[in-house]
Amino acid sequence: MQPNLNFHPDRPCLKASEHFGRENLVQHAYGRLGTDDVQSFAIIGFHKEGKSSFVNYIRHPNVKAKYLGKKSESYLFLYMDLSKYQLNNEADFFKVFYHKITELLKATDLQELAKITDWLVENDKCLILVFDNFNLIVTNPNFRVSFYEGLRSWFSTHSQIGCIVTSPVQLLHLAIPQELAGSPFFNIFDSYSLSPLNLTDATNLIYQHLPNDLKDNGKDVFELITQVGYNPYPLQQAGYIWAANYAKHSDPSFKIVIDEVYQACRPYYQEIYAGLKNNQLESIATILSSNYNPKKTRIDNNLINHGWVTKDKTKLASKLMETFFRDKMGIPEQKYSLGKLKQFFSSLLKR
């Protein structure tokens, strides 16, 4: 296998060993799943922030055993990526759902929720439904309020059934029909947002996948993280391109591939840009301006939570993202004149 293929920017993590970080969130997840009355929750994260990777990780047998112990044998996970099916209405949904249930439980005649419940009770099992990209259902007007009421009743009435949904934004912040806005269905989902990786986990993600000949280049690994930030997708993309370049040219320097990484990440940055609200765009423009004062300007916390703006609110968390936004917004990078440098050093001498 080519070394760069150890990176996988265009697919989610499939093995437990491919997943890095966010262990606190895993503990919260199993804190809700491992109770006598299984609780439901939502995983919120922007496109390519790792929602599918996260739900793949928490339902992995080794992870399940780590957090549930002997009780893990009684837990069954049913996973549905709703973006993979043509679900135009409730009938389409339940056709796929019952087919998946039949495959999972290896039982026939389970075409009703009540029959599934009876099977779970008879076999002493807990069922965790994982609906990836659930926002596609919530924003579809063909799914009536009764659909959500039926699911909520099923989850709430039976202690051995829980549900995990993923969405790019909070469920109630989606563009949903007015009659659905007050549905108690949404009350059962505690929401957990995917935060960016910390420096240790970001570094481990790169080091674990690099070919051995590149692992001594600690300075370049740090530069890579500085360039692309702490979110898994751009880290995977940068590592892939760096390793591929090394395999082709035998040059360990990361600097020669920065432009290629930027071009590969441009569609990702474009999606971020397109999804931002006007006030968030104004915040970013203010940060990139020459007279920005972080103590006087309020910055949307979502920009920080997603890992796009640093926690101290002083700059964008990724140099390549900053390059993109400066180009998109027409904000040139500030160049220090001789006069400004003199003013800066004079201020230092007065301290």
C-alpha contacts under 8 A as a table, 3 or more apart, distances in Angstrom:
res1	aa1	res2	aa2	distance
1	M	5	L	6.87
2	Q	5	L	5.53
2	Q	6	N	7.57
2	Q	247	A	7.99
3	P	6	N	5.68
3	P	209	H	7.59
3	P	210	L	6.86
3	P	211	P	5.61
3	P	243	A	6.45
3	P	244	A	7.34
3	P	247	A	7.63
4	N	7	F	5.72
4	N	209	H	7.80
4	N	210	L	7.44
4	N	211	P	7.83
4	N	239	G	7.37
4	N	240	Y	4.85
4	N	241	I	7.15
4	N	242	W	7.77
4	N	243	A	4.83
4	N	244	A	5.13
4	N	247	A	7.97
5	L	8	H	6.59
5	L	240	Y	6.95
6	N	209	H	5.48
6	N	210	L	7.68
6	N	240	Y	7.74
7	F	209	H	6.19
7	F	236	Q	5.63
7	F	237	Q	7.49
7	F	239	G	6.63
7	F	240	Y	5.30
8	H	11	R	5.83
8	H	12	P	7.48
8	H	13	C	7.91
8	H	236	Q	6.23
8	H	237	Q	7.59
8	H	240	Y	7.40
9	P	12	P	7.71
9	P	233	Y	5.58
9	P	234	P	7.48
9	P	236	Q	4.88
9	P	237	Q	5.15
9	P	240	Y	7.56
12	P	50	G	6.94
12	P	52	S	5.94
12	P	53	S	4.74
13	C	16	A	7.47
13	C	18	E	5.57
13	C	19	H	6.06
13	C	52	S	7.61
13	C	53	S	4.62
13	C	54	F	7.83
13	C	56	N	6.95
13	C	57	Y	7.48
14	L	18	E	6.99
14	L	53	S	6.95
14	L	56	N	6.37
14	L	57	Y	7.47
15	K	18	E	5.41
15	K	19	H	7.24
15	K	56	N	7.89
15	K	57	Y	7.19
15	K	60	H	7.65
16	A	19	H	5.61
16	A	57	Y	5.52
16	A	60	H	6.55
16	A	62	N	7.68
16	A	63	V	7.49
17	S	20	F	7.80
19	H	53	S	7.09
19	H	54	F	7.65
19	H	57	Y	6.81
20	F	201	D	6.00
20	F	202	A	7.80
20	F	204	N	7.59
20	F	205	L	6.33
21	G	197	L	6.19
21	G	198	N	7.64
21	G	201	D	5.45
22	R	25	L	5.38
22	R	26	V	6.57
22	R	194	L	7.86
22	R	195	S	7.70
22	R	197	L	7.05
23	E	26	V	4.88
23	E	27	Q	6.29
24	N	27	Q	5.14
24	N	28	H	6.40
25	L	28	H	5.01
25	L	29	A	6.14
25	L	192	Y	7.46
26	V	29	A	5.01
26	V	30	Y	6.30
26	V	58	I	6.70
27	Q	30	Y	5.29
27	Q	31	G	5.96
27	Q	67	Y	7.81
28	H	31	G	4.88
28	H	32	R	6.64
29	A	32	R	5.48
29	A	33	L	6.32
29	A	41	F	7.75
30	Y	33	L	4.66
30	Y	34	G	5.40
30	Y	67	Y	6.66
30	Y	68	L	7.77
31	G	34	G	5.60
31	G	35	T	6.84
32	R	35	T	6.01
32	R	38	V	6.30
32	R	39	Q	5.02
32	R	40	S	7.02
32	R	41	F	7.87
33	L	38	V	4.99
33	L	39	Q	5.68
33	L	40	S	7.42
33	L	162	G	7.32
34	G	38	V	6.45
34	G	68	L	6.51
35	T	38	V	5.43
35	T	39	Q	7.41
36	D	159	S	6.91
36	D	160	Q	7.74
37	D	158	H	7.93
37	D	159	S	4.30
37	D	160	Q	6.38
38	V	159	S	5.59
38	V	160	Q	5.78
38	V	161	I	6.10
38	V	162	G	5.36
39	Q	161	I	7.93
39	Q	162	G	5.48
39	Q	163	C	7.37
39	Q	188	I	7.65
40	S	162	G	5.02
40	S	163	C	4.68
40	S	164	I	5.72
40	S	188	I	6.15
40	S	189	F	5.35
40	S	190	D	6.99
41	F	163	C	6.63
41	F	164	I	5.20
41	F	165	V	6.69
41	F	188	I	7.10
41	F	189	F	4.13
41	F	190	D	4.61
41	F	191	S	5.71
41	F	192	Y	7.51
42	A	164	I	5.57
42	A	165	V	4.77
42	A	166	T	5.54
42	A	167	S	7.39
42	A	189	F	5.64
42	A	190	D	6.06
42	A	191	S	4.62
42	A	192	Y	6.18
43	I	51	K	6.67
43	I	164	I	7.35
43	I	165	V	6.23
43	I	166	T	4.68
43	I	167	S	6.50
43	I	191	S	5.97
43	I	192	Y	5.10
43	I	193	S	5.90
43	I	194	L	7.07
44	I	51	K	7.28
44	I	166	T	5.83
44	I	167	S	5.15
44	I	168	P	5.46
44	I	169	V	5.67
44	I	170	Q	6.41
44	I	191	S	6.73
44	I	192	Y	5.96
44	I	193	S	4.58
44	I	194	L	6.18
45	G	48	K	7.97
45	G	49	E	5.75
45	G	50	G	7.21
45	G	51	K	6.18
45	G	166	T	7.68
45	G	167	S	6.48
45	G	168	P	4.77
45	G	169	V	6.56
45	G	193	S	5.86
45	G	194	L	5.31
45	G	306	H	7.73
46	F	49	E	5.44
46	F	167	S	7.85
46	F	168	P	4.58
46	F	169	V	7.08
46	F	306	H	7.55
47	H	50	G	7.83
47	H	168	P	6.31
48	K	51	K	7.41
48	K	232	P	7.96
48	K	233	Y	6.04
49	E	194	L	7.12
49	E	196	P	7.90
49	E	231	N	6.48
49	E	232	P	6.58
49	E	233	Y	6.62
50	G	53	S	5.01
50	G	54	F	5.95
50	G	194	L	7.54
50	G	232	P	7.04
50	G	233	Y	7.73
51	K	54	F	5.13
51	K	55	V	6.40
51	K	132	D	7.91
51	K	166	T	6.53
51	K	194	L	7.48
52	S	55	V	5.32
52	S	56	N	6.03
52	S	132	D	6.79
52	S	166	T	7.96
53	S	56	N	5.10
53	S	57	Y	6.13
54	F	57	Y	5.05
54	F	58	I	6.36
55	V	58	I	5.27
55	V	59	R	6.27
55	V	130	V	7.61
56	N	59	R	5.51
56	N	60	H	6.28
57	Y	60	H	5.25
57	Y	63	V	6.99
58	I	63	V	5.91
58	I	64	K	6.49
59	R	63	V	6.82
59	R	64	K	6.04
59	R	77	F	6.55
60	H	63	V	5.36
60	H	64	K	6.05
61	P	64	K	5.02
61	P	65	A	6.07
62	N	65	A	5.15
62	N	66	K	6.17
63	V	66	K	4.98
63	V	67	Y	6.45
64	K	67	Y	5.53
64	K	68	L	5.85
64	K	69	G	7.59
64	K	72	S	5.82
65	A	68	L	5.23
65	A	69	G	4.80
65	A	70	K	6.95
65	A	71	K	7.86
65	A	72	S	5.31
65	A	73	E	7.80
66	K	69	G	5.85
67	Y	72	S	7.93
68	L	71	K	5.40
68	L	72	S	4.94
69	G	72	S	5.63
70	K	73	E	6.23
71	K	74	S	5.79
71	K	75	Y	7.35
72	S	75	Y	5.32
73	E	76	L	7.95
74	S	124	D	6.75
74	S	125	K	4.68
74	S	126	C	5.93
75	Y	125	K	5.92
75	Y	126	C	4.76
75	Y	127	L	6.04
75	Y	128	I	7.28
76	L	125	K	7.07
76	L	126	C	6.04
76	L	127	L	4.96
76	L	128	I	6.11
77	F	127	L	5.97
77	F	128	I	4.76
77	F	129	L	5.96
77	F	130	V	7.02
78	L	100	K	7.34
78	L	101	I	7.17
78	L	104	L	7.02
78	L	127	L	7.35
78	L	128	I	6.23
78	L	129	L	4.95
78	L	130	V	5.91
79	Y	129	L	6.28
79	Y	130	V	4.68
79	Y	131	F	6.29
79	Y	132	D	7.52
80	M	97	F	7.97
80	M	129	L	8.00
80	M	130	V	6.11
80	M	131	F	5.15
80	M	132	D	6.07
81	D	84	K	5.72
81	D	85	Y	7.70
81	D	131	F	6.13
81	D	132	D	4.62
81	D	133	N	6.41
82	L	85	Y	5.75
82	L	87	L	7.64
82	L	131	F	6.60
82	L	132	D	5.89
82	L	133	N	5.71
82	L	134	F	6.60
82	L	136	L	7.17
82	L	137	I	7.98
83	S	86	Q	7.71
83	S	132	D	7.76
83	S	133	N	6.37
83	S	136	L	7.35
86	Q	92	D	7.44
87	L	90	E	7.53
87	L	92	D	5.10
87	L	93	F	5.68
88	N	92	D	6.30
88	N	93	F	7.90
88	N	140	N	7.81
88	N	142	N	7.00
89	N	92	D	5.45
89	N	93	F	6.53
89	N	142	N	5.30
89	N	143	F	5.88
90	E	93	F	4.97
90	E	94	F	6.23
90	E	142	N	7.32
90	E	143	F	5.84
90	E	147	F	7.26
91	A	94	F	5.35
91	A	95	K	6.09
92	D	95	K	5.20
92	D	96	V	6.52
93	F	96	V	5.50
93	F	97	F	6.04
94	F	97	F	4.67
94	F	98	Y	5.81
95	K	98	Y	5.57
95	K	99	H	6.28
96	V	99	H	5.13
96	V	100	K	6.17
97	F	100	K	5.20
97	F	101	I	6.18
98	Y	101	I	4.95
98	Y	102	T	6.08
98	Y	110	L	6.87
98	Y	111	Q	5.80
99	H	102	T	5.20
99	H	103	E	6.39
100	K	103	E	5.11
100	K	104	L	6.15
101	I	104	L	5.05
101	I	105	L	5.96
101	I	106	K	7.92
101	I	110	L	7.55
102	T	105	L	5.48
102	T	106	K	5.46
102	T	107	A	5.49
102	T	108	T	6.10
102	T	110	L	6.64
103	E	106	K	5.19
103	E	107	A	7.45
107	A	110	L	7.07
109	D	115	K	7.85
110	L	113	L	7.49
110	L	115	K	5.54
110	L	116	I	5.71
111	Q	115	K	7.19
111	Q	116	I	7.84
112	E	115	K	5.32
112	E	116	I	6.54
113	L	116	I	5.13
113	L	117	T	6.31
113	L	154	W	7.51
114	A	117	T	5.07
114	A	118	D	6.28
115	K	118	D	5.04
115	K	119	W	6.27
116	I	119	W	5.13
116	I	120	L	6.32
117	T	120	L	5.12
117	T	121	V	6.27
117	T	158	H	7.73
118	D	121	V	5.20
118	D	122	E	6.12
119	W	122	E	5.16
119	W	123	N	6.10
120	L	123	N	5.24
120	L	124	D	5.70
120	L	125	K	4.93
120	L	126	C	6.57
120	L	127	L	7.53
120	L	160	Q	7.77
121	V	124	D	5.04
121	V	125	K	6.57
125	K	160	Q	7.09
126	C	160	Q	4.53
126	C	161	I	5.87
127	L	160	Q	6.28
127	L	161	I	4.95
127	L	162	G	6.43
128	I	161	I	5.95
128	I	162	G	4.84
128	I	163	C	5.40
128	I	164	I	7.21
129	L	161	I	7.78
129	L	162	G	6.27
129	L	163	C	4.58
129	L	164	I	6.09
130	V	163	C	5.89
130	V	164	I	4.73
130	V	165	V	5.83
131	F	134	F	5.65
131	F	163	C	7.57
131	F	164	I	6.21
131	F	165	V	4.76
131	F	166	T	6.61
132	D	165	V	5.70
132	D	166	T	4.99
132	D	167	S	7.40
133	N	136	L	6.03
133	N	165	V	7.12
133	N	166	T	5.24
133	N	167	S	5.35
133	N	168	P	7.82
134	F	137	I	5.42
134	F	138	V	6.57
134	F	165	V	5.76
134	F	166	T	5.72
134	F	167	S	5.87
135	N	138	V	4.98
135	N	139	T	6.05
135	N	166	T	7.39
135	N	167	S	5.28
135	N	168	P	7.46
135	N	171	L	6.91
135	N	174	L	7.37
136	L	139	T	5.55
136	L	140	N	6.34
137	I	140	N	5.19
137	I	143	F	7.03
138	V	141	P	7.71
138	V	143	F	7.54
138	V	171	L	7.49
138	V	174	L	7.59
138	V	176	I	6.36
139	T	174	L	6.83
139	T	175	A	5.94
139	T	176	I	5.17
139	T	177	P	7.61
140	N	143	F	6.07
140	N	176	I	7.75
141	P	144	R	6.93
141	P	176	I	7.61
141	P	177	P	6.60
143	F	147	F	6.31
144	R	147	F	5.46
144	R	148	Y	7.29
145	V	148	Y	5.43
145	V	149	E	6.27
145	V	179	E	7.36
145	V	180	L	5.98
145	V	183	S	7.39
146	S	149	E	4.89
146	S	150	G	5.98
147	F	150	G	5.31
147	F	151	L	6.49
148	Y	151	L	5.17
148	Y	152	R	6.02
148	Y	183	S	7.85
148	Y	185	F	5.99
149	E	152	R	5.10
149	E	153	S	6.07
149	E	183	S	7.73
149	E	184	P	7.82
149	E	185	F	6.34
150	G	153	S	5.24
150	G	154	W	6.28
151	L	154	W	5.06
151	L	155	F	6.19
151	L	185	F	7.88
152	R	155	F	5.18
152	R	156	S	5.88
152	R	184	P	7.92
152	R	185	F	5.39
152	R	188	I	7.76
153	S	156	S	5.18
153	S	157	T	5.75
154	W	157	T	5.48
154	W	158	H	6.26
154	W	161	I	7.74
155	F	158	H	5.76
155	F	159	S	7.33
155	F	161	I	5.51
155	F	162	G	5.88
155	F	163	C	7.46
156	S	159	S	6.97
158	H	161	I	5.87
159	S	162	G	7.75
167	S	170	Q	6.81
167	S	171	L	6.93
169	V	173	H	6.57
169	V	174	L	6.86
170	Q	173	H	5.22
170	Q	174	L	6.81
170	Q	191	S	7.41
171	L	174	L	5.54
171	L	186	F	7.34
172	L	176	I	7.54
172	L	181	A	6.72
172	L	186	F	7.43
176	I	180	L	6.67
176	I	181	A	6.80
177	P	180	L	5.45
177	P	181	A	6.74
178	Q	181	A	5.33
178	Q	182	G	7.84
179	E	182	G	6.56
179	E	183	S	7.55
180	L	183	S	5.23
183	S	186	F	6.48
184	P	187	N	5.26
184	P	188	I	7.54
185	F	188	I	6.16
186	F	189	F	5.77
187	N	190	D	7.54
193	S	305	N	7.98
194	L	306	H	7.41
195	S	305	N	5.78
195	S	306	H	5.82
195	S	307	G	6.80
196	P	230	Y	5.43
196	P	231	N	4.92
196	P	232	P	7.58
196	P	305	N	7.48
196	P	306	H	6.34
196	P	307	G	5.32
197	L	200	T	7.94
197	L	201	D	5.83
197	L	202	A	5.74
197	L	230	Y	5.22
197	L	231	N	6.02
197	L	232	P	7.30
198	N	201	D	5.46
198	N	202	A	6.06
198	N	230	Y	6.68
199	L	202	A	5.10
199	L	203	T	6.00
199	L	230	Y	7.14
200	T	203	T	5.17
200	T	204	N	6.15
201	D	204	N	4.97
201	D	205	L	6.06
202	A	205	L	5.15
202	A	206	I	6.58
202	A	225	I	7.35
202	A	230	Y	5.98
202	A	231	N	7.85
202	A	232	P	7.51
202	A	235	L	7.50
203	T	206	I	5.32
203	T	207	Y	6.15
203	T	221	V	7.19
203	T	222	F	7.61
203	T	225	I	7.65
204	N	207	Y	5.02
204	N	208	Q	5.78
205	L	208	Q	5.59
205	L	209	H	6.74
205	L	235	L	7.92
206	I	209	H	5.61
206	I	210	L	6.19
206	I	221	V	7.36
206	I	235	L	7.24
206	I	236	Q	7.53
206	I	239	G	6.31
207	Y	210	L	5.28
207	Y	215	K	6.31
209	H	239	G	7.89
210	L	214	L	6.27
210	L	215	K	6.34
210	L	239	G	7.34
210	L	243	A	6.69
211	P	214	L	5.71
211	P	215	K	6.80
211	P	243	A	7.09
212	N	215	K	5.29
212	N	216	D	7.86
213	D	216	D	6.97
213	D	252	P	7.89
214	L	217	N	5.69
214	L	243	A	7.97
214	L	252	P	6.13
215	K	218	G	6.89
217	N	220	D	5.44
217	N	221	V	6.42
217	N	252	P	7.54
218	G	221	V	5.03
218	G	222	F	6.30
219	K	222	F	5.24
219	K	223	E	6.24
220	D	223	E	4.83
220	D	224	L	6.02
220	D	253	S	6.89
220	D	254	F	5.78
220	D	255	K	7.80
221	V	224	L	5.02
221	V	225	I	6.42
221	V	254	F	7.94
222	F	225	I	5.21
222	F	226	T	6.21
223	E	226	T	4.94
223	E	227	Q	6.12
223	E	254	F	7.92
224	L	227	Q	5.11
224	L	228	V	6.29
224	L	235	L	7.82
224	L	238	A	7.15
224	L	254	F	7.15
225	I	228	V	5.34
225	I	229	G	5.19
225	I	230	Y	6.59
225	I	235	L	7.02
226	T	229	G	5.64
226	T	317	A	7.84
226	T	318	S	6.21
226	T	319	K	6.65
227	Q	258	I	7.93
227	Q	318	S	5.40
227	Q	319	K	4.73
227	Q	320	L	5.61
228	V	231	N	7.97
228	V	234	P	5.87
228	V	235	L	6.37
228	V	238	A	7.48
228	V	317	A	7.93
228	V	318	S	4.87
228	V	319	K	6.39
228	V	320	L	5.89
228	V	321	M	7.26
229	G	234	P	7.45
229	G	235	L	7.30
229	G	307	G	7.61
229	G	308	W	7.98
229	G	317	A	5.55
229	G	318	S	4.46
229	G	319	K	7.62
230	Y	234	P	7.99
230	Y	235	L	6.98
230	Y	307	G	6.88
230	Y	317	A	7.83
231	N	234	P	6.28
231	N	235	L	6.47
231	N	307	G	6.91
232	P	235	L	5.11
232	P	236	Q	5.98
233	Y	236	Q	5.14
233	Y	237	Q	6.12
234	P	237	Q	4.86
234	P	238	A	5.97
234	P	265	C	6.51
235	L	238	A	5.18
235	L	239	G	6.05
236	Q	239	G	5.17
236	Q	240	Y	6.01
237	Q	240	Y	5.19
237	Q	241	I	6.32
237	Q	261	V	6.88
237	Q	264	A	7.31
237	Q	265	C	7.43
238	A	241	I	5.28
238	A	242	W	6.05
238	A	258	I	7.99
238	A	261	V	5.49
239	G	242	W	5.10
239	G	243	A	6.05
240	Y	243	A	5.36
240	Y	244	A	6.02
241	I	244	A	5.02
241	I	245	N	5.97
241	I	257	V	7.05
241	I	260	E	7.48
241	I	261	V	6.63
242	W	245	N	5.16
242	W	246	Y	6.22
242	W	254	F	6.16
242	W	257	V	6.31
243	A	246	Y	5.04
243	A	247	A	6.15
244	A	247	A	5.10
244	A	248	K	6.28
245	N	248	K	5.12
245	N	249	H	5.92
245	N	250	S	7.42
245	N	251	D	7.43
245	N	257	V	7.31
246	Y	249	H	5.22
246	Y	250	S	4.53
246	Y	251	D	5.20
246	Y	252	P	5.78
247	A	250	S	5.70
253	S	256	I	6.42
254	F	257	V	5.72
254	F	258	I	6.83
255	K	258	I	5.55
256	I	259	D	7.39
257	V	260	E	5.21
257	V	261	V	6.23
258	I	261	V	5.07
258	I	262	Y	6.18
259	D	262	Y	4.98
259	D	263	Q	6.32
260	E	263	Q	5.17
260	E	264	A	6.25
261	V	264	A	5.07
261	V	265	C	6.16
262	Y	265	C	5.13
262	Y	266	R	6.07
262	Y	320	L	6.15
263	Q	266	R	5.25
264	A	267	P	7.12
265	C	268	Y	5.20
265	C	269	Y	6.32
266	R	269	Y	5.07
266	R	270	Q	6.00
266	R	324	F	7.28
267	P	270	Q	4.89
267	P	271	E	6.25
268	Y	271	E	5.24
268	Y	272	I	6.47
269	Y	272	I	5.01
269	Y	273	Y	6.11
269	Y	321	M	6.53
269	Y	324	F	7.10
270	Q	273	Y	4.96
270	Q	274	A	6.05
271	E	274	A	5.08
271	E	275	G	6.18
272	I	275	G	5.24
272	I	276	L	6.44
273	Y	276	L	5.50
273	Y	281	L	7.89
273	Y	325	F	7.95
276	L	280	Q	5.94
276	L	281	L	6.33
277	K	280	Q	5.24
277	K	281	L	6.31
278	N	281	L	5.09
278	N	282	E	6.16
279	N	282	E	4.98
279	N	283	S	6.19
279	N	300	D	7.97
280	Q	283	S	4.94
280	Q	284	I	6.33
280	Q	299	I	7.70
280	Q	300	D	6.34
280	Q	303	L	7.41
281	L	284	I	5.16
281	L	285	A	6.14
282	E	285	A	5.02
282	E	286	T	6.08
283	S	286	T	5.07
283	S	287	I	6.28
283	S	298	R	7.77
283	S	299	I	5.86
283	S	300	D	7.27
284	I	287	I	5.06
284	I	288	L	6.28
284	I	316	L	7.83
285	A	288	L	5.18
285	A	289	S	6.26
285	A	329	M	7.40
285	A	331	I	7.70
286	T	289	S	5.14
286	T	292	Y	5.95
287	I	292	Y	5.60
287	I	294	P	7.81
287	I	313	K	7.86
287	I	314	T	6.76
287	I	315	K	6.05
287	I	316	L	7.71
288	L	292	Y	7.29
288	L	315	K	7.18
288	L	322	E	7.96
288	L	326	R	7.37
288	L	331	I	7.18
288	L	333	E	7.92
289	S	292	Y	5.69
289	S	331	I	7.29
289	S	334	Q	7.87
290	S	334	Q	6.21
292	Y	297	T	7.81
293	N	296	K	5.58
293	N	297	T	6.34
294	P	297	T	5.40
294	P	298	R	7.57
294	P	312	D	7.87
294	P	313	K	5.94
294	P	314	T	5.98
295	K	298	R	7.96
299	I	303	L	7.62
299	I	313	K	7.18
300	D	303	L	5.74
300	D	304	I	7.35
301	N	304	I	5.12
301	N	305	N	6.10
302	N	305	N	4.86
302	N	306	H	6.02
303	L	306	H	5.50
303	L	307	G	6.53
303	L	308	W	5.42
303	L	309	V	5.54
304	I	307	G	5.11
304	I	308	W	5.84
304	I	309	V	4.78
304	I	310	T	6.00
304	I	311	K	5.87
304	I	313	K	7.69
305	N	308	W	7.67
306	H	309	V	7.83
307	G	310	T	6.72
307	G	317	A	6.43
308	W	316	L	5.76
308	W	317	A	5.26
308	W	318	S	7.05
308	W	321	M	7.96
309	V	313	K	6.19
309	V	314	T	7.74
309	V	315	K	6.00
309	V	316	L	4.27
309	V	317	A	4.90
310	T	313	K	5.20
310	T	314	T	6.51
310	T	315	K	5.95
310	T	316	L	5.87
310	T	317	A	4.98
311	K	314	T	7.87
313	K	316	L	7.89
316	L	319	K	7.07
316	L	321	M	7.17
316	L	322	E	5.94
317	A	321	M	7.74
317	A	322	E	7.99
318	S	321	M	5.17
318	S	322	E	6.22
319	K	322	E	4.98
319	K	323	T	6.20
320	L	323	T	4.94
320	L	324	F	6.29
321	M	324	F	5.02
321	M	325	F	6.18
322	E	325	F	5.17
322	E	326	R	5.98
323	T	326	R	5.26
323	T	327	D	6.22
324	F	327	D	5.21
324	F	328	K	6.02
325	F	328	K	4.88
325	F	329	M	5.82
325	F	330	G	7.99
325	F	331	I	7.94
326	R	329	M	5.30
326	R	330	G	5.57
326	R	331	I	4.70
326	R	332	P	6.24
326	R	333	E	7.37
327	D	330	G	5.10
327	D	331	I	6.56
327	D	332	P	7.58
328	K	331	I	7.94
336	Y	340	K	6.07
336	Y	341	L	6.49
337	S	340	K	5.25
337	S	341	L	6.31
338	L	341	L	5.10
338	L	342	K	6.26
339	G	342	K	5.18
339	G	343	Q	6.24
340	K	343	Q	4.94
340	K	344	F	6.07
341	L	344	F	4.98
341	L	345	F	6.27
342	K	345	F	5.28
342	K	346	S	6.04
343	Q	346	S	5.12
343	Q	347	S	6.27
344	F	347	S	5.28
344	F	348	L	6.55
345	F	348	L	5.01
345	F	349	L	6.40
346	S	349	L	5.17
346	S	350	K	6.46
347	S	350	K	5.26
347	S	351	R	6.76
348	L	351	R	5.50
